[in-house]
């Protein structure tokens, strides 16, 4: 995998239990700061669908 820049939400501050995202021209990578070696690779369309579902509360308990 190419050298990519990981970003986490500003709400996490210096926390160590946060999601991180890296966006390249053809993929979006997602991982947890707790398990940085476990990386999910999404297409841009999959990423848009995931973000939309989160915003719509589809994963709320």
C-alpha positions as CSV (number, residue, x, y, z in Angstrom):
1,X,0.0,0.0,0.0
2,X,1.2,3.4,-0.9
3,X,2.2,5.8,1.9
4,X,-1.1,7.5,2.8
5,X,-2.0,10.3,5.2
6,X,-4.4,9.1,8.0
7,X,-6.9,11.6,9.5
8,X,-9.1,11.3,12.6
9,X,-12.0,13.4,13.7
10,X,-11.1,16.5,15.7
11,X,-13.6,15.4,18.3
12,X,-11.1,12.6,19.2
13,X,-8.4,15.0,20.3
14,X,-5.6,12.9,21.6
15,X,-7.8,9.9,22.2
16,X,-6.7,6.5,21.3
17,X,-10.0,4.9,20.4
18,X,-10.9,6.7,17.3
19,X,-11.6,5.9,13.6
20,X,-9.1,7.1,11.0
21,X,-9.6,7.6,7.3
22,X,-7.2,8.0,4.4
23,X,-8.5,9.0,1.0
24,X,-6.6,8.3,-2.2
25,X,-7.7,8.9,-5.8
26,X,-9.4,5.5,-6.1
27,X,-9.9,4.2,-2.6
28,X,-10.9,5.2,0.9
29,X,-9.2,3.3,3.8
30,X,-10.7,3.1,7.3
31,X,-9.1,1.8,10.4
32,X,-9.2,2.1,14.2
33,X,-6.5,3.7,16.3
34,X,-6.8,0.6,18.5
35,X,-6.0,-1.8,15.7
36,X,-4.1,0.2,13.0
37,X,-3.1,-2.9,11.1
38,X,-6.7,-3.9,10.4
39,X,-7.6,-1.7,7.4
40,X,-10.8,-1.7,5.4
41,X,-10.6,-0.6,1.8
42,X,-13.7,1.0,0.3
43,X,-14.5,2.4,-3.1
44,X,-15.6,6.1,-3.1
45,X,-19.2,4.9,-3.7
46,X,-19.1,2.5,-0.7
47,X,-17.6,5.3,1.4
48,X,-20.4,7.7,0.4
49,X,-23.0,5.0,1.2
50,X,-21.4,4.4,4.6
51,X,-21.3,8.1,5.5
52,X,-24.9,8.5,4.4
53,X,-26.1,5.6,6.5
54,X,-24.3,6.9,9.5
55,X,-25.8,10.4,9.1
56,X,-29.2,8.8,8.7
57,X,-28.9,6.9,11.9
58,X,-29.0,3.5,10.4
59,X,-26.4,2.2,12.9
60,X,-27.9,3.8,16.0
61,X,-28.8,1.4,18.7
